[in-house]
Amino acid sequence: MRLSLRIAAVTTLGVWLASAQDPTGSTAPNPVAPAPVEDKRIFGVIPNNRTTEESIPFHSITAKEKITIAAKDSFDWPVFPTSAAFAGLYQIENQNPSFGQGVKGFALRFATAYADQTIGNIMTEGLVPILTHEDPRYFRRGEGSILYRTGFALKQIVITRTDSGGSTFNFSEWGGNAAAVAISNAYYPDTRTASDNAERLLIACGTDAFSNVLKEFWPDVKKKLKQLRKK
């Protein structure tokens, strides 16, 4: 119950901030040309709600749109089997032994794994980008060598776009995940040391870096798969 209340509180704060900064409910400050439609699922499963093309003219998104992206990534159905997979892994490794084993231990690990994803998404894609005026989207390059595009994808974990179109250190990624890790100390009784927190922060940012690489190359992979099916 307490964990559910924490998730609800973080979500409610994000909605309030979005409403405060976007009172008219508008979705774009200026008319823009329609952007290419991005595939919303990588491999038909992994949510892909915040990818846009670098080649199209930049336009900022509103606070409401940032919260919408965070909500879609947090409550989409693939999040639940992903949480179950992490819970199974943590059960095997007996992480946070005070959770115990059996059904109760698995349920606690599932709930905390889901909380990690949800709070992390809300912080990095919604709350912190609203406060820092950063754009939480991934800007896909779509051309160049594999090495160049991989580096381009990884770079966005460190450098991101601002709402005005400039570049800045990615406070949303690192600050948002750091806040999520700090909150997680409330429900991880056995892993509250500085090294435990640093490890969770690096895992979260590393996972997002890998996700960026998937987003960069997924259209190419999908095209190759279609070509193979036609043969």
mmCIF file of the C-alpha atoms, coordinates in Angstrom:
data_MODEL
# 
_entry.id   MODEL 
# 
loop_
_atom_site.group_PDB 
_atom_site.id 
_atom_site.type_symbol 
_atom_site.label_atom_id 
_atom_site.label_alt_id 
_atom_site.label_comp_id 
_atom_site.label_asym_id 
_atom_site.label_entity_id 
_atom_site.label_seq_id 
_atom_site.pdbx_PDB_ins_code 
_atom_site.Cartn_x 
_atom_site.Cartn_y 
_atom_site.Cartn_z 
_atom_site.occupancy 
_atom_site.B_iso_or_equiv 
_atom_site.pdbx_formal_charge 
_atom_site.auth_seq_id 
_atom_site.auth_comp_id 
_atom_site.auth_asym_id 
_atom_site.auth_atom_id 
_atom_site.pdbx_PDB_model_num 
ATOM 1   C CA . MET A 1 1   ? 0.000  0.000   0.000   1.00 0.00 ? 1   MET A CA 1 
ATOM 2   C CA . ARG A 1 2   ? 2.770  2.464   0.916   1.00 0.00 ? 2   ARG A CA 1 
ATOM 3   C CA . LEU A 1 3   ? 4.609  1.712   -2.351  1.00 0.00 ? 3   LEU A CA 1 
ATOM 4   C CA . SER A 1 4   ? 1.420  2.316   -4.351  1.00 0.00 ? 4   SER A CA 1 
ATOM 5   C CA . LEU A 1 5   ? 0.916  5.636   -2.559  1.00 0.00 ? 5   LEU A CA 1 
ATOM 6   C CA . ARG A 1 6   ? 4.472  6.723   -3.432  1.00 0.00 ? 6   ARG A CA 1 
ATOM 7   C CA . ILE A 1 7   ? 3.937  5.945   -7.124  1.00 0.00 ? 7   ILE A CA 1 
ATOM 8   C CA . ALA A 1 8   ? 0.586  7.752   -7.065  1.00 0.00 ? 8   ALA A CA 1 
ATOM 9   C CA . ALA A 1 9   ? 2.142  10.777  -5.350  1.00 0.00 ? 9   ALA A CA 1 
ATOM 10  C CA . VAL A 1 10  ? 4.944  11.049  -7.929  1.00 0.00 ? 10  VAL A CA 1 
ATOM 11  C CA . THR A 1 11  ? 2.439  10.698  -10.792 1.00 0.00 ? 11  THR A CA 1 
ATOM 12  C CA . THR A 1 12  ? 0.090  13.287  -9.283  1.00 0.00 ? 12  THR A CA 1 
ATOM 13  C CA . LEU A 1 13  ? 2.958  15.765  -8.848  1.00 0.00 ? 13  LEU A CA 1 
ATOM 14  C CA . GLY A 1 14  ? 3.857  15.344  -12.510 1.00 0.00 ? 14  GLY A CA 1 
ATOM 15  C CA . VAL A 1 15  ? 0.273  15.964  -13.649 1.00 0.00 ? 15  VAL A CA 1 
ATOM 16  C CA . TRP A 1 16  ? 0.081  19.071  -11.445 1.00 0.00 ? 16  TRP A CA 1 
ATOM 17  C CA . LEU A 1 17  ? 3.330  20.459  -12.861 1.00 0.00 ? 17  LEU A CA 1 
ATOM 18  C CA . ALA A 1 18  ? 2.141  19.769  -16.415 1.00 0.00 ? 18  ALA A CA 1 
ATOM 19  C CA . SER A 1 19  ? -1.132 21.598  -15.750 1.00 0.00 ? 19  SER A CA 1 
ATOM 20  C CA . ALA A 1 20  ? 0.652  24.515  -14.117 1.00 0.00 ? 20  ALA A CA 1 
ATOM 21  C CA . GLN A 1 21  ? 3.040  24.998  -17.037 1.00 0.00 ? 21  GLN A CA 1 
ATOM 22  C CA . ASP A 1 22  ? 0.492  24.258  -19.764 1.00 0.00 ? 22  ASP A CA 1 
ATOM 23  C CA . PRO A 1 23  ? -2.790 25.811  -18.570 1.00 0.00 ? 23  PRO A CA 1 
ATOM 24  C CA . THR A 1 24  ? -4.333 26.023  -22.024 1.00 0.00 ? 24  THR A CA 1 
ATOM 25  C CA . GLY A 1 25  ? -3.830 22.315  -22.705 1.00 0.00 ? 25  GLY A CA 1 
ATOM 26  C CA . SER A 1 26  ? -2.269 23.088  -26.085 1.00 0.00 ? 26  SER A CA 1 
ATOM 27  C CA . THR A 1 27  ? 0.001  20.426  -27.520 1.00 0.00 ? 27  THR A CA 1 
ATOM 28  C CA . ALA A 1 28  ? 2.309  22.598  -29.649 1.00 0.00 ? 28  ALA A CA 1 
ATOM 29  C CA . PRO A 1 29  ? 3.154  26.301  -29.544 1.00 0.00 ? 29  PRO A CA 1 
ATOM 30  C CA . ASN A 1 30  ? 3.389  26.679  -33.327 1.00 0.00 ? 30  ASN A CA 1 
ATOM 31  C CA . PRO A 1 31  ? 1.987  24.766  -36.310 1.00 0.00 ? 31  PRO A CA 1 
ATOM 32  C CA . VAL A 1 32  ? 4.542  22.328  -37.658 1.00 0.00 ? 32  VAL A CA 1 
ATOM 33  C CA . ALA A 1 33  ? 4.702  19.880  -40.516 1.00 0.00 ? 33  ALA A CA 1 
ATOM 34  C CA . PRO A 1 34  ? 3.565  16.346  -39.636 1.00 0.00 ? 34  PRO A CA 1 
ATOM 35  C CA . ALA A 1 35  ? 6.471  14.247  -38.383 1.00 0.00 ? 35  ALA A CA 1 
ATOM 36  C CA . PRO A 1 36  ? 7.152  10.749  -39.676 1.00 0.00 ? 36  PRO A CA 1 
ATOM 37  C CA . VAL A 1 37  ? 5.143  8.191   -37.736 1.00 0.00 ? 37  VAL A CA 1 
ATOM 38  C CA . GLU A 1 38  ? 7.497  6.252   -35.460 1.00 0.00 ? 38  GLU A CA 1 
ATOM 39  C CA . ASP A 1 39  ? 6.972  2.586   -34.711 1.00 0.00 ? 39  ASP A CA 1 
ATOM 40  C CA . LYS A 1 40  ? 5.669  2.603   -31.133 1.00 0.00 ? 40  LYS A CA 1 
ATOM 41  C CA . ARG A 1 41  ? 7.004  -0.862  -30.310 1.00 0.00 ? 41  ARG A CA 1 
ATOM 42  C CA . ILE A 1 42  ? 10.504 -2.256  -30.856 1.00 0.00 ? 42  ILE A CA 1 
ATOM 43  C CA . PHE A 1 43  ? 10.269 -5.935  -31.852 1.00 0.00 ? 43  PHE A CA 1 
ATOM 44  C CA . GLY A 1 44  ? 6.521  -5.485  -31.396 1.00 0.00 ? 44  GLY A CA 1 
ATOM 45  C CA . VAL A 1 45  ? 6.918  -5.403  -27.610 1.00 0.00 ? 45  VAL A CA 1 
ATOM 46  C CA . ILE A 1 46  ? 9.301  -2.766  -26.174 1.00 0.00 ? 46  ILE A CA 1 
ATOM 47  C CA . PRO A 1 47  ? 7.571  0.651   -25.779 1.00 0.00 ? 47  PRO A CA 1 
ATOM 48  C CA . ASN A 1 48  ? 8.987  3.326   -28.082 1.00 0.00 ? 48  ASN A CA 1 
ATOM 49  C CA . ASN A 1 49  ? 6.989  6.442   -27.241 1.00 0.00 ? 49  ASN A CA 1 
ATOM 50  C CA . ARG A 1 50  ? 9.690  9.112   -27.163 1.00 0.00 ? 50  ARG A CA 1 
ATOM 51  C CA . THR A 1 51  ? 11.603 8.705   -30.419 1.00 0.00 ? 51  THR A CA 1 
ATOM 52  C CA . THR A 1 52  ? 11.626 11.418  -33.066 1.00 0.00 ? 52  THR A CA 1 
ATOM 53  C CA . GLU A 1 53  ? 13.764 12.042  -36.144 1.00 0.00 ? 53  GLU A CA 1 
ATOM 54  C CA . GLU A 1 54  ? 16.680 14.477  -35.928 1.00 0.00 ? 54  GLU A CA 1 
ATOM 55  C CA . SER A 1 55  ? 16.185 15.331  -39.599 1.00 0.00 ? 55  SER A CA 1 
ATOM 56  C CA . ILE A 1 56  ? 12.810 17.033  -39.113 1.00 0.00 ? 56  ILE A CA 1 
ATOM 57  C CA . PRO A 1 57  ? 12.586 20.676  -37.965 1.00 0.00 ? 57  PRO A CA 1 
ATOM 58  C CA . PHE A 1 58  ? 12.809 20.893  -34.183 1.00 0.00 ? 58  PHE A CA 1 
ATOM 59  C CA . HIS A 1 59  ? 9.796  21.958  -32.172 1.00 0.00 ? 59  HIS A CA 1 
ATOM 60  C CA . SER A 1 60  ? 9.490  21.771  -28.411 1.00 0.00 ? 60  SER A CA 1 
ATOM 61  C CA . ILE A 1 61  ? 6.897  19.665  -26.648 1.00 0.00 ? 61  ILE A CA 1 
ATOM 62  C CA . THR A 1 62  ? 4.730  20.860  -23.787 1.00 0.00 ? 62  THR A CA 1 
ATOM 63  C CA . ALA A 1 63  ? 4.823  19.807  -20.141 1.00 0.00 ? 63  ALA A CA 1 
ATOM 64  C CA . LYS A 1 64  ? 1.625  17.849  -20.740 1.00 0.00 ? 64  LYS A CA 1 
ATOM 65  C CA . GLU A 1 65  ? 3.249  15.922  -23.589 1.00 0.00 ? 65  GLU A CA 1 
ATOM 66  C CA . LYS A 1 66  ? 6.252  15.076  -21.404 1.00 0.00 ? 66  LYS A CA 1 
ATOM 67  C CA . ILE A 1 67  ? 3.993  13.628  -18.714 1.00 0.00 ? 67  ILE A CA 1 
ATOM 68  C CA . THR A 1 68  ? 2.032  11.733  -21.387 1.00 0.00 ? 68  THR A CA 1 
ATOM 69  C CA . ILE A 1 69  ? 5.232  10.115  -22.682 1.00 0.00 ? 69  ILE A CA 1 
ATOM 70  C CA . ALA A 1 70  ? 6.239  9.148   -19.135 1.00 0.00 ? 70  ALA A CA 1 
ATOM 71  C CA . ALA A 1 71  ? 2.788  7.705   -18.424 1.00 0.00 ? 71  ALA A CA 1 
ATOM 72  C CA . LYS A 1 72  ? 2.753  5.646   -21.630 1.00 0.00 ? 72  LYS A CA 1 
ATOM 73  C CA . ASP A 1 73  ? 6.181  4.198   -20.865 1.00 0.00 ? 73  ASP A CA 1 
ATOM 74  C CA . SER A 1 74  ? 5.171  3.482   -17.249 1.00 0.00 ? 74  SER A CA 1 
ATOM 75  C CA . PHE A 1 75  ? 1.778  1.855   -17.659 1.00 0.00 ? 75  PHE A CA 1 
ATOM 76  C CA . ASP A 1 76  ? 2.067  0.065   -21.007 1.00 0.00 ? 76  ASP A CA 1 
ATOM 77  C CA . TRP A 1 77  ? 1.526  -3.701  -20.684 1.00 0.00 ? 77  TRP A CA 1 
ATOM 78  C CA . PRO A 1 78  ? 5.136  -4.792  -21.508 1.00 0.00 ? 78  PRO A CA 1 
ATOM 79  C CA . VAL A 1 79  ? 6.276  -3.119  -18.271 1.00 0.00 ? 79  VAL A CA 1 
ATOM 80  C CA . PHE A 1 80  ? 4.565  -5.862  -16.272 1.00 0.00 ? 80  PHE A CA 1 
ATOM 81  C CA . PRO A 1 81  ? 6.285  -8.919  -17.816 1.00 0.00 ? 81  PRO A CA 1 
ATOM 82  C CA . THR A 1 82  ? 9.565  -6.985  -17.711 1.00 0.00 ? 82  THR A CA 1 
ATOM 83  C CA . SER A 1 83  ? 9.048  -6.409  -13.988 1.00 0.00 ? 83  SER A CA 1 
ATOM 84  C CA . ALA A 1 84  ? 8.252  -10.097 -13.555 1.00 0.00 ? 84  ALA A CA 1 
ATOM 85  C CA . ALA A 1 85  ? 11.467 -11.055 -15.355 1.00 0.00 ? 85  ALA A CA 1 
ATOM 86  C CA . PHE A 1 86  ? 13.545 -8.777  -13.119 1.00 0.00 ? 86  PHE A CA 1 
ATOM 87  C CA . ALA A 1 87  ? 11.710 -10.124 -10.064 1.00 0.00 ? 87  ALA A CA 1 
ATOM 88  C CA . GLY A 1 88  ? 12.564 -13.694 -11.085 1.00 0.00 ? 88  GLY A CA 1 
ATOM 89  C CA . LEU A 1 89  ? 16.229 -12.780 -11.552 1.00 0.00 ? 89  LEU A CA 1 
ATOM 90  C CA . TYR A 1 90  ? 16.369 -10.998 -8.202  1.00 0.00 ? 90  TYR A CA 1 
ATOM 91  C CA . GLN A 1 91  ? 14.652 -13.969 -6.555  1.00 0.00 ? 91  GLN A CA 1 
ATOM 92  C CA . ILE A 1 92  ? 17.296 -16.341 -7.929  1.00 0.00 ? 92  ILE A CA 1 
ATOM 93  C CA . GLU A 1 93  ? 20.076 -14.001 -6.749  1.00 0.00 ? 93  GLU A CA 1 
ATOM 94  C CA . ASN A 1 94  ? 18.250 -13.511 -3.422  1.00 0.00 ? 94  ASN A CA 1 
ATOM 95  C CA . GLN A 1 95  ? 18.630 -9.751  -3.647  1.00 0.00 ? 95  GLN A CA 1 
ATOM 96  C CA . ASN A 1 96  ? 17.176 -7.999  -0.606  1.00 0.00 ? 96  ASN A CA 1 
ATOM 97  C CA . PRO A 1 97  ? 17.035 -11.210 1.451   1.00 0.00 ? 97  PRO A CA 1 
ATOM 98  C CA . SER A 1 98  ? 14.609 -9.636  3.916   1.00 0.00 ? 98  SER A CA 1 
ATOM 99  C CA . PHE A 1 99  ? 11.955 -10.031 1.198   1.00 0.00 ? 99  PHE A CA 1 
ATOM 100 C CA . GLY A 1 100 ? 12.270 -13.780 1.645   1.00 0.00 ? 100 GLY A CA 1 
ATOM 101 C CA . GLN A 1 101 ? 11.542 -16.422 -0.973  1.00 0.00 ? 101 GLN A CA 1 
ATOM 102 C CA . GLY A 1 102 ? 8.371  -18.094 -2.233  1.00 0.00 ? 102 GLY A CA 1 
ATOM 103 C CA . VAL A 1 103 ? 5.296  -16.236 -3.459  1.00 0.00 ? 103 VAL A CA 1 
ATOM 104 C CA . LYS A 1 104 ? 5.639  -13.407 -0.944  1.00 0.00 ? 104 LYS A CA 1 
ATOM 105 C CA . GLY A 1 105 ? 9.265  -12.763 -1.862  1.00 0.00 ? 105 GLY A CA 1 
ATOM 106 C CA . PHE A 1 106 ? 8.453  -12.784 -5.585  1.00 0.00 ? 106 PHE A CA 1 
ATOM 107 C CA . ALA A 1 107 ? 5.508  -10.426 -5.079  1.00 0.00 ? 107 ALA A CA 1 
ATOM 108 C CA . LEU A 1 108 ? 7.672  -7.948  -3.179  1.00 0.00 ? 108 LEU A CA 1 
ATOM 109 C CA . ARG A 1 109 ? 10.398 -8.110  -5.825  1.00 0.00 ? 109 ARG A CA 1 
ATOM 110 C CA . PHE A 1 110 ? 7.839  -7.678  -8.605  1.00 0.00 ? 110 PHE A CA 1 
ATOM 111 C CA . ALA A 1 111 ? 6.328  -4.628  -6.892  1.00 0.00 ? 111 ALA A CA 1 
ATOM 112 C CA . THR A 1 112 ? 9.705  -2.991  -6.321  1.00 0.00 ? 112 THR A CA 1 
ATOM 113 C CA . ALA A 1 113 ? 10.933 -3.769  -9.860  1.00 0.00 ? 113 ALA A CA 1 
ATOM 114 C CA . TYR A 1 114 ? 7.765  -2.189  -11.255 1.00 0.00 ? 114 TYR A CA 1 
ATOM 115 C CA . ALA A 1 115 ? 8.213  0.807   -8.955  1.00 0.00 ? 115 ALA A CA 1 
ATOM 116 C CA . ASP A 1 116 ? 11.803 1.237   -10.200 1.00 0.00 ? 116 ASP A CA 1 
ATOM 117 C CA . GLN A 1 117 ? 10.613 1.459   -13.810 1.00 0.00 ? 117 GLN A CA 1 
ATOM 118 C CA . THR A 1 118 ? 7.596  3.644   -13.130 1.00 0.00 ? 118 THR A CA 1 
ATOM 119 C CA . ILE A 1 119 ? 9.284  6.167   -10.839 1.00 0.00 ? 119 ILE A CA 1 
ATOM 120 C CA . GLY A 1 120 ? 12.343 6.246   -13.112 1.00 0.00 ? 120 GLY A CA 1 
ATOM 121 C CA . ASN A 1 121 ? 10.202 6.997   -16.181 1.00 0.00 ? 121 ASN A CA 1 
ATOM 122 C CA . ILE A 1 122 ? 8.169  9.670   -14.442 1.00 0.00 ? 122 ILE A CA 1 
ATOM 123 C CA . MET A 1 123 ? 11.322 11.361  -13.154 1.00 0.00 ? 123 MET A CA 1 
ATOM 124 C CA . THR A 1 124 ? 13.470 11.189  -16.306 1.00 0.00 ? 124 THR A CA 1 
ATOM 125 C CA . GLU A 1 125 ? 10.740 11.739  -18.915 1.00 0.00 ? 125 GLU A CA 1 
ATOM 126 C CA . GLY A 1 126 ? 8.255  13.898  -17.020 1.00 0.00 ? 126 GLY A CA 1 
ATOM 127 C CA . LEU A 1 127 ? 9.036  15.711  -13.775 1.00 0.00 ? 127 LEU A CA 1 
ATOM 128 C CA . VAL A 1 128 ? 12.705 16.621  -14.185 1.00 0.00 ? 128 VAL A CA 1 
ATOM 129 C CA . PRO A 1 129 ? 12.450 17.631  -17.887 1.00 0.00 ? 129 PRO A CA 1 
ATOM 130 C CA . ILE A 1 130 ? 9.563  19.932  -16.956 1.00 0.00 ? 130 ILE A CA 1 
ATOM 131 C CA . LEU A 1 131 ? 11.597 21.568  -14.193 1.00 0.00 ? 131 LEU A CA 1 
ATOM 132 C CA . THR A 1 132 ? 14.834 21.846  -16.212 1.00 0.00 ? 132 THR A CA 1 
ATOM 133 C CA . HIS A 1 133 ? 13.144 22.701  -19.547 1.00 0.00 ? 133 HIS A CA 1 
ATOM 134 C CA . GLU A 1 134 ? 14.815 19.754  -21.290 1.00 0.00 ? 134 GLU A CA 1 
ATOM 135 C CA . ASP A 1 135 ? 13.429 17.598  -24.069 1.00 0.00 ? 135 ASP A CA 1 
ATOM 136 C CA . PRO A 1 136 ? 13.178 13.935  -22.960 1.00 0.00 ? 136 PRO A CA 1 
ATOM 137 C CA . ARG A 1 137 ? 12.837 12.554  -26.472 1.00 0.00 ? 137 ARG A CA 1 
ATOM 138 C CA . TYR A 1 138 ? 15.427 10.474  -28.315 1.00 0.00 ? 138 TYR A CA 1 
ATOM 139 C CA . PHE A 1 139 ? 16.437 12.165  -31.576 1.00 0.00 ? 139 PHE A CA 1 
ATOM 140 C CA . ARG A 1 140 ? 17.200 9.397   -34.066 1.00 0.00 ? 140 ARG A CA 1 
ATOM 141 C CA . ARG A 1 141 ? 20.020 10.076  -36.542 1.00 0.00 ? 141 ARG A CA 1 
ATOM 142 C CA . GLY A 1 142 ? 19.045 7.430   -39.083 1.00 0.00 ? 142 GLY A CA 1 
ATOM 143 C CA . GLU A 1 143 ? 22.136 7.720   -41.295 1.00 0.00 ? 143 GLU A CA 1 
ATOM 144 C CA . GLY A 1 144 ? 25.881 7.263   -41.119 1.00 0.00 ? 144 GLY A CA 1 
ATOM 145 C CA . SER A 1 145 ? 28.092 4.346   -40.133 1.00 0.00 ? 145 SER A CA 1 
ATOM 146 C CA . ILE A 1 146 ? 27.110 1.879   -37.410 1.00 0.00 ? 146 ILE A CA 1 
ATOM 147 C CA . LEU A 1 147 ? 29.915 3.169   -35.182 1.00 0.00 ? 147 LEU A CA 1 
ATOM 148 C CA . TYR A 1 148 ? 28.918 6.817   -35.663 1.00 0.00 ? 148 TYR A CA 1 
ATOM 149 C CA . ARG A 1 149 ? 25.235 6.163   -35.000 1.00 0.00 ? 149 ARG A CA 1 
ATOM 150 C CA . THR A 1 150 ? 26.023 4.066   -31.925 1.00 0.00 ? 150 THR A CA 1 
ATOM 151 C CA . GLY A 1 151 ? 28.127 6.900   -30.532 1.00 0.00 ? 151 GLY A CA 1 
ATOM 152 C CA . PHE A 1 152 ? 25.366 9.362   -31.426 1.00 0.00 ? 152 PHE A CA 1 
ATOM 153 C CA . ALA A 1 153 ? 22.840 7.267   -29.489 1.00 0.00 ? 153 ALA A CA 1 
ATOM 154 C CA . LEU A 1 154 ? 25.074 6.911   -26.438 1.00 0.00 ? 154 LEU A CA 1 
ATOM 155 C CA . LYS A 1 155 ? 25.930 10.612  -26.434 1.00 0.00 ? 155 LYS A CA 1 
ATOM 156 C CA . GLN A 1 156 ? 22.307 11.538  -25.772 1.00 0.00 ? 156 GLN A CA 1 
ATOM 157 C CA . ILE A 1 157 ? 22.555 9.958   -22.337 1.00 0.00 ? 157 ILE A CA 1 
ATOM 158 C CA . VAL A 1 158 ? 25.024 12.732  -21.489 1.00 0.00 ? 158 VAL A CA 1 
ATOM 159 C CA . ILE A 1 159 ? 23.928 15.616  -23.742 1.00 0.00 ? 159 ILE A CA 1 
ATOM 160 C CA . THR A 1 160 ? 20.286 16.408  -24.482 1.00 0.00 ? 160 THR A CA 1 
ATOM 161 C CA . ARG A 1 161 ? 18.164 19.060  -26.178 1.00 0.00 ? 161 ARG A CA 1 
ATOM 162 C CA . THR A 1 162 ? 16.610 21.964  -24.313 1.00 0.00 ? 162 THR A CA 1 
ATOM 163 C CA . ASP A 1 163 ? 13.069 23.197  -24.981 1.00 0.00 ? 163 ASP A CA 1 
ATOM 164 C CA . SER A 1 164 ? 14.593 26.084  -26.908 1.00 0.00 ? 164 SER A CA 1 
ATOM 165 C CA . GLY A 1 165 ? 16.505 23.730  -29.208 1.00 0.00 ? 165 GLY A CA 1 
ATOM 166 C CA . GLY A 1 166 ? 19.940 24.130  -27.640 1.00 0.00 ? 166 GLY A CA 1 
ATOM 167 C CA . SER A 1 167 ? 22.117 21.501  -25.992 1.00 0.00 ? 167 SER A CA 1 
ATOM 168 C CA . THR A 1 168 ? 22.858 20.899  -22.327 1.00 0.00 ? 168 THR A CA 1 
ATOM 169 C CA . PHE A 1 169 ? 24.055 18.263  -19.897 1.00 0.00 ? 169 PHE A CA 1 
ATOM 170 C CA . ASN A 1 170 ? 21.326 15.647  -19.494 1.00 0.00 ? 170 ASN A CA 1 
ATOM 171 C CA . PHE A 1 171 ? 20.161 16.575  -16.004 1.00 0.00 ? 171 PHE A CA 1 
ATOM 172 C CA . SER A 1 172 ? 16.882 14.753  -16.694 1.00 0.00 ? 172 SER A CA 1 
ATOM 173 C CA . GLU A 1 173 ? 18.646 11.434  -17.197 1.00 0.00 ? 173 GLU A CA 1 
ATOM 174 C CA . TRP A 1 174 ? 21.154 11.593  -14.375 1.00 0.00 ? 174 TRP A CA 1 
ATOM 175 C CA . GLY A 1 175 ? 19.224 13.757  -11.944 1.00 0.00 ? 175 GLY A CA 1 
ATOM 176 C CA . GLY A 1 176 ? 15.957 11.945  -12.618 1.00 0.00 ? 176 GLY A CA 1 
ATOM 177 C CA . ASN A 1 177 ? 17.474 8.509   -12.138 1.00 0.00 ? 177 ASN A CA 1 
ATOM 178 C CA . ALA A 1 178 ? 19.356 9.707   -9.054  1.00 0.00 ? 178 ALA A CA 1 
ATOM 179 C CA . ALA A 1 179 ? 16.063 10.911  -7.561  1.00 0.00 ? 179 ALA A CA 1 
ATOM 180 C CA . ALA A 1 180 ? 14.418 7.584   -8.419  1.00 0.00 ? 180 ALA A CA 1 
ATOM 181 C CA . VAL A 1 181 ? 17.274 5.689   -6.751  1.00 0.00 ? 181 VAL A CA 1 
ATOM 182 C CA . ALA A 1 182 ? 16.972 7.886   -3.656  1.00 0.00 ? 182 ALA A CA 1 
ATOM 183 C CA . ILE A 1 183 ? 13.239 7.152   -3.470  1.00 0.00 ? 183 ILE A CA 1 
ATOM 184 C CA . SER A 1 184 ? 13.909 3.424   -3.885  1.00 0.00 ? 184 SER A CA 1 
ATOM 185 C CA . ASN A 1 185 ? 15.790 3.415   -0.575  1.00 0.00 ? 185 ASN A CA 1 
ATOM 186 C CA . ALA A 1 186 ? 12.366 3.619   1.060   1.00 0.00 ? 186 ALA A CA 1 
ATOM 187 C CA . TYR A 1 187 ? 11.455 0.136   -0.220  1.00 0.00 ? 187 TYR A CA 1 
ATOM 188 C CA . TYR A 1 188 ? 14.877 -1.564  -0.486  1.00 0.00 ? 188 TYR A CA 1 
ATOM 189 C CA . PRO A 1 189 ? 15.769 -2.252  3.159   1.00 0.00 ? 189 PRO A CA 1 
ATOM 190 C CA . ASP A 1 190 ? 18.936 -4.249  2.431   1.00 0.00 ? 190 ASP A CA 1 
ATOM 191 C CA . THR A 1 191 ? 20.654 -2.084  -0.197  1.00 0.00 ? 191 THR A CA 1 
ATOM 192 C CA . ARG A 1 192 ? 20.863 1.465   1.091   1.00 0.00 ? 192 ARG A CA 1 
ATOM 193 C CA . THR A 1 193 ? 24.622 2.049   1.058   1.00 0.00 ? 193 THR A CA 1 
ATOM 194 C CA . ALA A 1 194 ? 26.319 4.615   -1.177  1.00 0.00 ? 194 ALA A CA 1 
ATOM 195 C CA . SER A 1 195 ? 27.796 1.844   -3.353  1.00 0.00 ? 195 SER A CA 1 
ATOM 196 C CA . ASP A 1 196 ? 24.373 0.197   -3.719  1.00 0.00 ? 196 ASP A CA 1 
ATOM 197 C CA . ASN A 1 197 ? 22.860 3.510   -4.796  1.00 0.00 ? 197 ASN A CA 1 
ATOM 198 C CA . ALA A 1 198 ? 25.685 4.210   -7.240  1.00 0.00 ? 198 ALA A CA 1 
ATOM 199 C CA . GLU A 1 199 ? 25.260 0.748   -8.750  1.00 0.00 ? 199 GLU A CA 1 
ATOM 200 C CA . ARG A 1 200 ? 21.513 1.236   -9.234  1.00 0.00 ? 200 ARG A CA 1 
ATOM 201 C CA . LEU A 1 201 ? 22.103 4.651   -10.827 1.00 0.00 ? 201 LEU A CA 1 
ATOM 202 C CA . LEU A 1 202 ? 24.640 3.265   -13.303 1.00 0.00 ? 202 LEU A CA 1 
ATOM 203 C CA . ILE A 1 203 ? 22.362 0.322   -14.147 1.00 0.00 ? 203 ILE A CA 1 
ATOM 204 C CA . ALA A 1 204 ? 19.449 2.693   -14.816 1.00 0.00 ? 204 ALA A CA 1 
ATOM 205 C CA . CYS A 1 205 ? 21.492 5.009   -17.040 1.00 0.00 ? 205 CYS A CA 1 
ATOM 206 C CA . GLY A 1 206 ? 23.161 2.051   -18.758 1.00 0.00 ? 206 GLY A CA 1 
ATOM 207 C CA . THR A 1 207 ? 19.770 0.523   -19.514 1.00 0.00 ? 207 THR A CA 1 
ATOM 208 C CA . ASP A 1 208 ? 18.624 3.817   -21.030 1.00 0.00 ? 208 ASP A CA 1 
ATOM 209 C CA . ALA A 1 209 ? 21.803 3.979   -23.131 1.00 0.00 ? 209 ALA A CA 1 
ATOM 210 C CA . PHE A 1 210 ? 21.116 0.487   -24.501 1.00 0.00 ? 210 PHE A CA 1 
ATOM 211 C CA . SER A 1 211 ? 17.523 1.562   -25.159 1.00 0.00 ? 211 SER A CA 1 
ATOM 212 C CA . ASN A 1 212 ? 18.783 4.513   -27.219 1.00 0.00 ? 212 ASN A CA 1 
ATOM 213 C CA . VAL A 1 213 ? 20.835 2.167   -29.392 1.00 0.00 ? 213 VAL A CA 1 
ATOM 214 C CA . LEU A 1 214 ? 17.772 -0.023  -29.958 1.00 0.00 ? 214 LEU A CA 1 
ATOM 215 C CA . LYS A 1 215 ? 15.730 3.031   -30.940 1.00 0.00 ? 215 LYS A CA 1 
ATOM 216 C CA . GLU A 1 216 ? 18.423 4.170   -33.360 1.00 0.00 ? 216 GLU A CA 1 
ATOM 217 C CA . PHE A 1 217 ? 18.681 0.885   -35.244 1.00 0.00 ? 217 PHE A CA 1 
ATOM 218 C CA . TRP A 1 218 ? 15.212 -0.635  -34.884 1.00 0.00 ? 218 TRP A CA 1 
ATOM 219 C CA . PRO A 1 219 ? 13.880 0.792   -38.213 1.00 0.00 ? 219 PRO A CA 1 
ATOM 220 C CA . ASP A 1 220 ? 16.905 -0.715  -39.994 1.00 0.00 ? 220 ASP A CA 1 
ATOM 221 C CA . VAL A 1 221 ? 16.395 -4.087  -38.290 1.00 0.00 ? 221 VAL A CA 1 
ATOM 222 C CA . LYS A 1 222 ? 12.681 -4.021  -39.115 1.00 0.00 ? 222 LYS A CA 1 
ATOM 223 C CA . LYS A 1 223 ? 13.453 -3.265  -42.768 1.00 0.00 ? 223 LYS A CA 1 
ATOM 224 C CA . LYS A 1 224 ? 15.907 -6.182  -42.938 1.00 0.00 ? 224 LYS A CA 1 
ATOM 225 C CA . LEU A 1 225 ? 13.374 -8.535  -41.355 1.00 0.00 ? 225 LEU A CA 1 
ATOM 226 C CA . LYS A 1 226 ? 10.775 -7.553  -43.950 1.00 0.00 ? 226 LYS A CA 1 
ATOM 227 C CA . GLN A 1 227 ? 13.258 -8.207  -46.739 1.00 0.00 ? 227 GLN A CA 1 
ATOM 228 C CA . LEU A 1 228 ? 14.041 -11.646 -45.328 1.00 0.00 ? 228 LEU A CA 1 
ATOM 229 C CA . ARG A 1 229 ? 10.363 -12.537 -45.176 1.00 0.00 ? 229 ARG A CA 1 
ATOM 230 C CA . LYS A 1 230 ? 9.939  -11.695 -48.854 1.00 0.00 ? 230 LYS A CA 1 
ATOM 231 C CA . LYS A 1 231 ? 12.706 -14.110 -49.898 1.00 0.00 ? 231 LYS A CA 1 
# 
